């Protein structure tokens, strides 16, 4: 499950990383296309996670101490459970394709407003309110207290990773990469590999997948015309390659690493053996899928 969540987090908008990456590369009006390609590229990566998990689970000792809840809550319906996730995706995708339909200008503007990422995510947040079983003060205070306790460490690590990412962005590294790519006359397919490697380096160094996606896309955006990338499909595949690099690898400076290890009750050693190695294999699978699709599109 961690592998599947990780894949969509770095590849499929409206999660902030691929959304910002697509915007930096000039795909703000093609988010629906990025979503579709992200879902397609997610399939082989998820299969890699399933195969790896089936093999590694035999050697992983879970430290969970499951206790029965004193108060058994009735689970919400499947529809309400998935509504906060799929509602923003559907709205953003529909807003991306609205220009293909014959609607009045006011209707198009309204749908594009509702389907803009911030508004769509806000509506998804409102949809999650239906999942709260009861609205009394004591229950909500207890719910918020548990959430802060579990998320505090994760938020601190995420903020530290973002700060380090901003520090890297402020250095001359971006200009050095631009000069190297321009002087080397890198072709389109090799730009995908370069994007993957830069994102992987940033991810491994500072831990945040979102920062790796944003910084790498900002560095490579001026080079699109230089290497002849002008098709939305080709640029979307570059987003996928950068996303694959932003998965590689998840370790102790990554907040998601601690989410999986703490909520999954894994020791640090077992988390390194499982999630870290799996994220490396999944990143390679994403790069390979993006390159193969890129070659097929070019030919």
Buried (B, 14 or more C-beta within 10 A) or exposed (E): EBBBEBBBBBBBBBBBBBBBBBBBBBBBBBBBBBBBBBBBBBEBBBEBBEEBBEEBEEEBEEEEEEEEEEEEEEEBEEEEEEBBBEBBBBBBBBBBBBEEEEEEEEEBEBBBEBBBBEBBBEBBEEBBEEEEEEEEEEEEEEEEEEEEEEEEEBEEBBEBBBEBBEEBBEEEBBEEBBEEBEEEEBEBBBBBBBBBBBBBBBBBBBBBBBBBBBBBBBBBBEBBEBBEBEEBBBBBBBBBBBBBBBBBBBBEBBBBBBBBBEEBEBEEEBBBBBBBBBBBBBBBBBBBBBBBBBEEEBE
